[in-house]
Each structure stands twice: as C-alpha cells, then as structure tokens.
Amino acid sequence: MKSYTGLLLTSFICSAGVSFFMTPLVRLLSVRLGVLDTPGSAVKTHKEPTPVFGGVAIYLGFMATMLLLRLTTNFPTGTLYNLRALVLGGSLIFALGLIDDLKRPEGVDYKPKFLVQILAAALLILFGLRMRFLSPAYVAAVVTGVWIVGVTNAFNIVDIMDGLSASQAAIAALGFLMISLPTEELYVNFASAALAGAAIGFLPWNLSRKRKIFMGDSGSLLIGFLLAGISLGTRYSDVNDAGVFAPLLILFVPAFDTFFVSLLRLNQGKSPFLGSKDHFALRLEKMGFERGQVVLMAGAAAAFLSFCAFLVTQLPLRGAIAVYALVALLVGWVGRRMALVEMR
C-alpha cells in the first residue's frame, strides 16, 4: 500500500479537482436545460434565476475518488465493503435529489423523499453501518435510521445561503477525519478526505458572483447522507463512554438549524416541512451581519465544535462532561438571542 498520508492527500486533491473543474460544465448544462432555481416565493433569498446542478459535480468528485482508490489501492475487505455501502446509498440519495431538482419549482413531495431516504438508510444498516453502543439490534437499527435521515435532511435545510452547506460539510468531514485518523479507520478517513475535497472544490463557484451555481437537493442531500454514514464508522468511546455524542457536536450547526427551525414553525402552528425564513443564518443577517460574515461565523462555530468533539473523545469522563456543559451553555445563549430576532 502506498504512503497512508499520501493516499489521503491524493483522495482530497482528486475529489477537489474533479469537483472544481466539473462545476462550470454542469452549470452550463443546467443553463442549457433551463434547470434553474427561480426566486418565485417569499422564502427564496436570491434575486436571479440560478443553475442548480452543483450537486452533480460534488457527486462526480466523490465517486471518481472512490473509483481511483478501488483501482489503485489494495484495501482490506471490510474497508471496501463499507465504502461500497456509501457509494450505493449515496448514489440512491443523489438520484433522489437530482429528480427533485429537475422537477423544480414543485419538487418531489416530502413523503416519497422520506421513503427513498429510509431505503438508503436501510442499505447502510444492512451493510453493517449502525450505532454499536445500542442494543438490542432492532433498537440500534431504528435509531441509526432516524440519525441518517435526520442528518441527510439537516444539510438540505441549512442550504439557504451561498457557501453555508458546502463549508459545513467540508469542516464536518475534516472533523471526522481528525477523530478517526489515529485509529486508522480506513473507510472513514478516505471517505472524509474525498467529501471534504468535493465540497471545497465546489465552493468557489457557489460563492462566485458572475458564475454562481447552487448545489441543489442533489448536493445537499448527498453530503448529509455521506456524513451520516461516515459518522457511523469510527470509535468515539475508547477513553470514556460520553464520547459517543461526539458526532452530534461535529454536525451541530446544521442539526441546530433543523431543530431550531422546526421548533419555531411548530410553535407558530406551521408544518416543519414547509419553507420559511426562520433559519439562524437569516436571523444573523437580520441582525446586521453580511452573508460572508455569517458563513465565516458558522464555519468558525463548526470548527470549534469539531475540536470540542475531538476533546470529548480524548479527555477523561469529567473533562468530557465539562466540555458538553460549556457547549450547552453557549448553545442556550445563542438560541435565546436568535429566537428574539423578529422575522417578517
């Protein structure tokens, strides 16, 4: 096997390169086909019709890297088995998102979307990717399925501002890589490096003013699903049992937005499945921050929480509990401030 670090770097560069160079091509295809996200409703925050095939480039970047690794690296059977689960499940979720993008502006109804997501989650579980700290097995399977579907949709929900979902995905993937690297969980390490590269390769085009492109549901659902699958593949409680909650810290920003928005909508008597402008990012914008500042703040928060996740897997139990307590206090304070912002 080649140098381990070199292979990880190759995975990142390959995925980032494919994603970066394919994005303008799929943007052109999106324009030619007329597949655009038009600002035709009150919940849209952009002003001009924008191509939405960015997820295609992210998918191609990730899958090209998986193919390269398969052809050039002699992985153990278990690693190949786990990567195959991500490839198959991720392809199913990508197809769902792509159909949703093609059917704009109506999109796919939430019921069949949930059904396909449940099937993709079941696929991961059948391949053995599930929460190991729960028993009996059926309880672990149910909770794992809820986790996968929840994280998948969290990245779709948080994708309401240029650069937000992609930057969160890249930071989360690097967070999982940071935790799994010492344990040499190969499938987590290489999938994390590939996903981080694919997200970062897409980012410059998503942030571009002249050649802007959105990742669409094909991208946001895909990265959420892949991160959910990646989170199931490494050990978090070798030092203390409280480390099992580390993935929640790594994915906390999109998870917080999902919970926050759903809670506010239910409190207002609205369906949590309907769009609204209750997102934390839009509330920060309402407070006077520019969009670039909001994305940077959210990225800094994600990086801080990923470091906290690393700490809770390394510290003794008391230290881990102290980290969780600090995060809980900060989240409570931020959540209260966000809820006070009037959104009309």
C-alpha positions in Angstrom: 0.0 0.0 0.0 1.2 3.5 -0.8 2.0 6.0 1.9 -1.1 6.4 4.1 -0.8 10.2 4.3 -0.1 10.4 0.6 -3.2 8.4 -0.2 -5.3 10.7 1.9 -3.9 13.8 0.3 -4.4 12.2 -3.2 -8.1 11.5 -2.3 -8.6 15.1 -1.2 -6.9 16.6 -4.3 -8.6 14.2 -6.8 -12.0 14.9 -5.4 -11.4 18.7 -5.2 -10.0 18.8 -8.7 -12.9 16.9 -10.3 -15.5 18.9 -8.4 -13.8 22.2 -9.3 -13.4 21.5 -13.0 -16.7 19.8 -13.5 -18.8 22.6 -11.7 -18.7 25.1 -14.6 -19.5 22.3 -17.1 -22.6 21.2 -15.1 -23.5 24.8 -14.6 -23.6 25.2 -18.4 -25.7 22.1 -18.7 -28.1 23.4 -16.1 -28.5 26.7 -18.0 -29.0 24.9 -21.3 -31.7 22.6 -19.9 -33.3 25.6 -18.1 -33.0 23.9 -14.7 -32.8 27.0 -12.5 -33.8 28.0 -9.0 -36.1 31.0 -9.6 -36.8 33.4 -6.7 -40.6 33.0 -7.1 -41.6 32.6 -3.5 -41.3 34.5 -0.2 -38.9 32.1 1.3 -36.3 32.5 -1.5 -33.4 34.8 -0.6 -31.7 35.1 -4.0 -32.7 37.6 -6.7 -31.9 36.0 -10.0 -32.6 32.5 -11.5 -29.6 30.3 -10.6 -28.3 27.0 -12.0 -28.7 24.1 -9.5 -26.6 21.2 -10.8 -23.7 21.8 -8.4 -24.5 18.5 -6.6 -23.6 16.7 -9.8 -20.0 18.0 -9.6 -19.8 17.1 -5.9 -21.1 13.6 -6.7 -18.6 13.1 -9.6 -15.7 14.3 -7.4 -16.5 11.9 -4.6 -17.3 8.9 -6.9 -14.2 9.5 -9.1 -12.1 9.3 -6.0 -13.8 6.1 -4.8 -13.1 4.6 -8.2 -9.5 5.7 -8.2 -8.9 4.2 -4.7 -10.6 1.0 -5.8 -8.4 0.6 -8.8 -5.1 1.6 -7.3 -5.2 0.6 -3.6 -5.4 -2.9 -2.0 -7.8 -2.1 0.7 -8.9 -4.7 3.3 -12.2 -6.4 2.5 -14.0 -4.6 5.4 -13.0 -1.2 4.1 -14.2 -1.9 0.6 -17.5 -3.3 1.9 -18.1 -0.1 3.9 -17.1 2.2 1.0 -19.4 0.2 -1.3 -22.3 0.9 1.1 -21.6 4.7 0.9 -21.3 4.6 -2.9 -24.6 2.7 -3.4 -26.6 4.6 -0.7 -25.1 7.9 -1.8 -26.0 7.2 -5.5 -29.6 6.5 -4.5 -29.8 9.7 -2.5 -28.1 11.7 -5.3 -30.7 10.3 -7.8 -33.5 11.4 -5.5 -32.0 14.9 -5.2 -31.4 15.2 -8.9 -35.1 14.2 -9.7 -36.1 16.8 -7.1 -34.0 19.5 -8.9 -35.4 18.5 -12.3 -38.9 18.9 -11.1 -38.5 22.4 -9.9 -40.2 24.5 -8.7 -42.7 22.0 -7.3 -40.1 19.3 -6.5 -40.8 15.9 -5.1 -43.4 15.5 -2.3 -41.8 15.0 1.1 -43.5 11.6 1.6 -41.7 9.8 -1.3 -38.5 11.7 -0.4 -38.6 10.3 3.1 -39.3 6.8 1.7 -36.2 6.8 -0.5 -34.1 8.2 2.3 -35.3 5.4 4.6 -34.4 2.8 1.9 -30.9 4.3 1.6 -30.5 4.3 5.4 -31.7 0.7 5.5 -29.0 -0.1 2.9 -26.2 1.3 5.2 -27.6 -0.7 8.1 -27.7 -3.9 6.0 -24.0 -3.3 5.2 -23.3 -3.2 9.0 -23.1 0.6 9.4 -25.0 1.3 12.6 -24.7 2.5 16.1 -22.7 -0.1 18.0 -23.4 1.2 21.5 -27.2 0.4 21.4 -28.9 -2.9 22.0 -30.9 -4.9 21.1 -30.1 -4.8 17.4 -33.5 -3.6 16.3 -33.3 -0.5 18.6 -29.9 0.3 17.1 -31.3 -0.1 13.6 -34.2 2.2 14.3 -32.1 4.9 16.0 -29.5 4.6 13.2 -32.1 5.1 10.6 -33.5 8.2 12.3 -30.0 9.6 12.6 -29.2 9.0 8.9 -32.5 10.5 7.7 -32.1 13.4 10.1 -28.6 14.4 9.1 -29.4 14.0 5.4 -32.2 16.5 5.7 -30.3 18.8 8.0 -27.9 19.7 5.3 -30.8 20.3 2.9 -32.4 22.6 5.4 -29.3 24.6 6.2 -28.6 25.2 2.5 -30.1 28.6 2.4 -27.1 30.8 1.9 -24.1 30.7 -0.5 -21.3 28.7 0.9 -23.0 27.7 4.1 -23.9 24.0 3.5 -20.7 23.2 1.5 -18.4 24.8 4.1 -20.2 23.0 6.9 -19.8 19.7 5.0 -16.1 20.3 4.5 -15.4 21.2 8.1 -17.5 18.3 9.4 -15.7 15.8 7.1 -12.4 17.1 8.4 -13.7 16.8 11.9 -14.4 13.1 11.4 -11.0 12.7 9.8 -9.3 14.3 12.8 -11.0 11.8 15.2 -10.6 8.7 13.1 -7.1 9.3 11.8 -5.3 7.9 14.9 -7.4 4.8 14.9 -6.8 4.3 11.2 -10.5 3.6 10.4 -9.7 3.5 6.7 -13.2 3.9 5.2 -13.9 6.9 7.4 -10.6 8.5 6.6 -10.7 8.2 2.9 -14.4 9.0 2.6 -13.9 12.1 4.8 -11.0 13.3 2.7 -12.9 12.8 -0.5 -16.0 14.5 0.7 -14.1 17.5 2.1 -12.3 17.8 -1.3 -15.6 17.6 -3.3 -17.2 20.3 -1.1 -14.2 22.6 -1.2 -13.9 22.2 -5.0 -17.5 23.4 -5.4 -17.2 26.3 -3.0 -15.5 28.9 -5.3 -18.3 28.6 -7.9 -21.0 28.7 -5.3 -19.5 32.0 -4.0 -18.9 33.4 -7.4 -20.9 36.5 -8.4 -20.7 36.1 -12.2 -20.9 32.3 -12.5 -22.9 31.3 -9.4 -24.3 27.9 -9.1 -26.3 26.2 -6.3 -25.6 22.6 -5.2 -29.3 21.8 -5.3 -31.0 19.0 -3.5 -28.8 16.5 -5.3 -25.8 18.1 -3.5 -27.2 18.9 -0.1 -29.0 15.6 0.4 -25.9 13.7 -0.8 -23.4 15.4 1.6 -25.8 15.0 4.5 -26.2 11.3 3.8 -22.5 10.7 3.3 -21.6 12.5 6.5 -24.3 10.4 8.4 -22.7 7.2 7.0 -19.1 8.4 7.8 -20.2 9.2 11.4 -21.1 5.6 12.0 -17.6 4.2 11.1 -15.3 5.1 13.9 -14.9 4.6 17.6 -15.7 7.5 20.0 -15.7 5.9 23.4 -12.3 4.3 23.8 -11.5 6.8 26.6 -14.9 7.5 28.1 -18.5 6.5 27.3 -19.6 10.1 26.8 -17.6 10.2 23.6 -20.4 8.6 21.7 -22.1 12.0 21.4 -19.1 13.5 19.5 -20.7 13.2 16.1 -23.5 15.4 17.3 -21.0 18.1 18.1 -19.3 17.8 14.7 -22.7 18.1 12.9 -24.2 20.5 15.4 -24.6 23.6 13.2 -26.9 22.0 10.6 -28.6 19.9 13.4 -29.2 23.0 15.5 -30.7 24.9 12.5 -33.0 21.9 11.8 -34.2 21.7 15.4 -34.4 25.4 15.8 -36.5 26.0 12.6 -38.8 23.0 13.3 -39.4 24.2 16.9 -40.2 27.7 15.8 -42.5 26.5 13.0 -44.4 24.2 15.3 -44.7 26.9 17.9 -46.3 29.1 15.2 -48.7 26.4 14.2 -46.9 25.7 10.9 -45.7 22.5 9.4 -42.0 21.9 9.9 -41.9 20.6 6.3 -42.8 24.0 4.8 -40.2 26.6 4.0 -39.7 29.7 6.0 -37.1 32.3 6.8 -36.6 31.2 10.4 -33.1 29.9 9.9 -30.3 31.0 12.2 -28.3 32.3 9.2 -31.0 34.6 8.1 -31.5 35.8 11.6 -27.9 36.7 11.8 -28.3 38.6 8.6 -31.3 40.4 10.1 -29.1 41.4 13.0 -26.8 43.3 10.6 -24.1 40.8 9.6 -23.2 40.4 5.9 -23.7 37.0 4.3 -20.0 36.4 4.0 -19.6 37.1 7.7 -22.5 34.7 8.6 -20.8 31.9 6.6 -17.5 32.6 8.3 -19.1 32.7 11.8 -20.9 29.4 11.1 -17.7 27.9 9.9 -15.8 29.1 12.9 -18.5 27.6 15.2 -18.4 24.3 13.3 -14.6 24.2 13.6 -14.8 25.0 17.4 -17.4 22.3 17.9 -15.4 19.7 15.9 -12.4 20.5 18.2 -14.7 20.0 21.2 -15.8 16.7 19.7 -12.1 15.6 19.5 -11.6 16.7 23.1 -14.6 14.6 24.4 -13.1 11.5 22.8 -9.7 12.1 24.4 -10.4 13.5 27.9 -11.5 11.6 31.0 -15.2 11.4 31.7 -15.2 14.6 33.9 -13.4 16.6 31.3 -15.8 15.4 28.6 -18.8 16.4 30.7 -17.3 19.8 31.3 -16.9 20.3 27.5 -20.5 19.3 26.9 -21.7 21.7 29.7 -19.7 24.6 28.1 -21.3 23.8 24.7 -24.8 23.6 26.2 -24.4 27.0 27.9 -23.2 28.6 24.6 -25.9 27.0 22.6 -28.6 28.1 25.1 -27.4 31.7 25.0 -27.1 31.7 21.2 -30.5 30.1 20.7 -32.2 32.6 23.0 -30.6 35.5 21.1 -31.7 34.0 17.8 -35.3 33.5 18.9 -35.6 37.1 19.9 -34.9 38.3 16.3 -38.2 39.3 14.6 -38.5 37.8 11.2 -41.3 39.0 8.9 
